[in-house]
Amino acid sequence: MTNLELGYFGEKMATEYLRKQGYVLIGRNIRTRCGELDIIMKDKGVLVAIEVKTRRSRQYGLPCEAVNRRKQRHIRQSMALYLAQYGNHQMEVRFDVVEVYVLGDVVTHIQHLRGCF
């Protein structure tokens, strides 16, 4: 599995996991001029921008550590553009990270971090 395929696989697994938790899918891989939003879902009236980080190991640190300040700024800006085009500016928004660990083509662990930034 290439890194691109690994990323798409992780996003698919994260989406399925969150749906089982009661989240409603709004969109995936939404591109704006500031970047891409991996997943947008609704959780009990809150719009949630979800950044998915998929890893085969922890060799280079925790997946969530890759969501640095620069990446957070791009996600916030992308979400603001998305809301300006499609959404309600007054809607509550949350930013989550989902870590997906994979061995081969099997998910070994999913960690959902709510309200990370």
Stockholm file with secondary structure:
# STOCKHOLM 1.0

chainA/1-117         MTNLELGYFGEKMATEYLRKQGYVLIGRNIRTRCGELDIIMKDKGVLVAIEVKTRRSRQYGLPCEAVNRRKQRHIRQSMALYLAQYGNHQMEVRFDVVEVYVLGDVVTHIQHLRGCF
#=GR chainA/1-117 SS CCHHHHHHHHHHHHHHHHHHTTCEEEEEEEEETTEEEEEEEEETTEEEEEEEEEESCSTTCCGGGGSCHHHHHHHHHHHHHHHHHHSCTTSCEEEEEEEEEEETTEEEEEEEECSCC
#=GC SS_cons         CCHHHHHHHHHHHHHHHHHHTTCEEEEEEEEETTEEEEEEEEETTEEEEEEEEEESCSTTCCGGGGSCHHHHHHHHHHHHHHHHHHSCTTSCEEEEEEEEEEETTEEEEEEEECSCC
//
